[in-house]
Amino acid sequence: MDQGQWEDSKAKCFGMLLDGRAQPTGIKRRGDDATLLLGTNAHHDVVEFTLPEVPDGKSWFRLIDSNVAGKAETPAFEFGHRYQVTSRSLLVFVLGFEDRQLAAKRVRELGRFSILRSAQWHPR
């Protein structure tokens, strides 16, 4: 994003990548936390997000879409997928890896948080 985009008071949507593979300390090694993709849409209409490609990743698993009712599944979406973000909603995706066991572990770890898939936030 450039400075103009940051200062745009009419911006209604925002996406951010939290890279859990980032180096956590001064020791030169990759982090091992989950990589999350967050998206918000405060607009009254649908906004399309393109899911980014991430090195060493395979796909994105949707953990939360605040406009998907009930206990939704955790479907996988390929890089480059154009996701329709409905009005006034929040999205959370976790990066999946070639190693499906590692991806499943990340999803289980994130499932321990008390964020419900129904757009409600319940801190423990």
C-alpha positions as CSV (number, residue, x, y, z in Angstrom):
1,M,0.0,0.0,0.0
2,D,1.2,3.5,-0.7
3,Q,0.7,6.5,1.6
4,G,-2.4,7.6,-0.3
5,Q,-4.1,4.3,0.3
6,W,-3.3,4.4,4.0
7,E,-4.8,7.9,4.3
8,D,-7.9,7.2,2.2
9,S,-10.8,7.9,4.6
10,K,-13.2,6.2,2.3
11,A,-11.5,2.8,2.4
12,K,-14.0,0.2,3.3
13,C,-12.0,-3.0,3.1
14,F,-8.6,-4.2,4.3
15,G,-6.5,-7.3,4.1
16,M,-3.4,-8.3,6.0
17,L,-1.0,-11.2,6.1
18,L,0.4,-12.2,9.5
19,D,3.4,-14.3,8.6
20,G,4.1,-16.9,11.3
21,R,7.1,-18.1,9.5
22,A,8.9,-14.8,10.2
23,Q,12.1,-14.9,12.2
24,P,11.0,-14.6,15.9
25,T,14.4,-13.8,17.4
26,G,17.9,-12.8,16.3
27,I,18.7,-16.4,15.6
28,K,18.5,-16.9,11.8
29,R,15.8,-19.5,11.6
30,R,12.3,-19.5,10.4
31,G,9.4,-19.1,12.8
32,D,6.9,-22.0,13.2
33,D,3.7,-20.1,14.1
34,A,0.7,-20.2,11.8
35,T,0.5,-17.8,8.9
36,L,-2.8,-16.0,8.9
37,L,-4.6,-14.0,6.2
38,L,-7.2,-11.5,7.6
39,G,-9.7,-9.6,5.6
40,T,-12.4,-7.2,6.6
41,N,-15.2,-5.6,4.5
42,A,-17.1,-2.7,6.0
43,H,-18.7,-1.8,2.7
44,H,-22.4,-2.4,2.1
45,D,-21.6,-4.5,-1.0
46,V,-19.5,-7.5,-1.9
47,V,-15.8,-7.0,-2.3
48,E,-13.5,-9.5,-4.1
49,F,-10.2,-10.5,-2.5
50,T,-7.6,-12.5,-4.4
51,L,-5.9,-15.0,-2.1
52,P,-2.2,-14.4,-2.4
53,E,0.5,-16.9,-3.2
54,V,2.9,-17.6,-0.4
55,P,6.3,-19.3,-0.7
56,D,6.3,-22.9,0.7
57,G,2.5,-22.8,1.0
58,K,0.0,-24.9,-0.8
59,S,-3.4,-23.3,-0.2
60,W,-5.5,-21.3,2.2
61,F,-7.9,-22.9,4.7
62,R,-10.8,-20.7,5.7
63,L,-11.2,-20.6,9.5
64,I,-13.7,-17.8,9.8
65,D,-16.2,-16.1,7.5
66,S,-18.6,-14.1,9.7
67,N,-21.3,-14.4,7.1
68,V,-21.2,-18.2,7.0
69,A,-23.8,-19.4,9.5
70,G,-23.4,-22.3,11.9
71,K,-20.5,-24.6,12.1
72,A,-18.9,-24.2,8.8
73,E,-16.3,-26.6,7.4
74,T,-12.7,-25.5,6.9
75,P,-12.5,-25.7,3.1
76,A,-9.2,-25.2,1.2
77,F,-8.8,-22.5,-1.5
78,E,-6.0,-22.4,-4.0
79,F,-3.7,-19.4,-4.4
80,G,-5.2,-16.8,-6.7
81,H,-8.7,-17.8,-5.8
82,R,-11.0,-14.7,-6.0
83,Y,-13.0,-14.9,-2.7
84,Q,-16.3,-13.0,-2.6
85,V,-16.2,-11.1,0.8
86,T,-19.8,-10.2,1.7
87,S,-20.8,-6.9,3.2
88,R,-19.7,-6.0,6.7
89,S,-17.8,-9.2,7.3
90,L,-14.5,-10.6,8.7
91,L,-12.4,-13.4,7.2
92,V,-9.6,-15.5,8.7
93,F,-7.6,-18.0,6.6
94,V,-4.6,-20.1,7.7
95,L,-1.8,-21.1,5.3
96,G,-1.8,-24.7,4.3
97,F,1.4,-26.5,3.5
98,E,2.4,-29.3,1.1
99,D,2.6,-31.4,4.2
100,R,-1.1,-32.0,5.0
101,Q,-0.3,-33.2,8.5
102,L,1.4,-29.9,9.3
103,A,-1.5,-28.0,7.9
104,A,-4.0,-30.1,9.9
105,K,-1.9,-29.4,13.0
106,R,-2.0,-25.7,12.4
107,V,-5.8,-25.7,12.0
108,R,-6.2,-27.8,15.3
109,E,-3.9,-25.3,17.1
110,L,-5.9,-22.4,16.0
111,G,-9.1,-24.2,16.9
112,R,-8.0,-24.0,20.6
113,F,-8.7,-20.3,20.5
114,S,-12.2,-19.4,21.4
115,I,-13.0,-17.5,18.2
116,L,-16.3,-18.9,17.0
117,R,-17.0,-19.1,13.3
118,S,-20.2,-17.2,13.8
119,A,-18.7,-13.7,14.0
120,Q,-18.9,-13.6,17.8
121,W,-15.8,-13.1,19.9
122,H,-15.6,-14.9,23.3
123,P,-12.3,-14.4,25.1
124,R,-11.5,-17.0,27.8
